């Protein structure tokens, strides 16, 4: 959290001041949404649909806050693939315990096919 705060310059006290978070109606500080987006980017760029994928668009709807110190799980599935255009549509849900924290979808360019080693 502190590294993201420093890197992004986002010093909104909702993310680090428990009293301020409670004043705004939350049980405590909430995780930066940008950190959740970074996890989606890591998933798309390194694992699904494969290393080297480039995402073109992303929609993300926050349903509940993720509180600092709570674990979250990113679930993703391929909704549609158009191989001849090299495009994939991935839907995802972020959960903490069983609560749905966020949901959305991303469109991405598939990575180029891997070729064998050069002779």
Buried (B, 14 or more C-beta within 10 A) or exposed (E): BEEBBEEEEEEEEBBBBEEBBEEEEBEBBBBBBEBBBEBBBEBBBEEBBBEEBEBEEBEBEBEEBBBBEBEBEBEBEEEEEEEEEBBBBBBBBBBBEEEBBBBBBBBBBBBEEEEEEEE
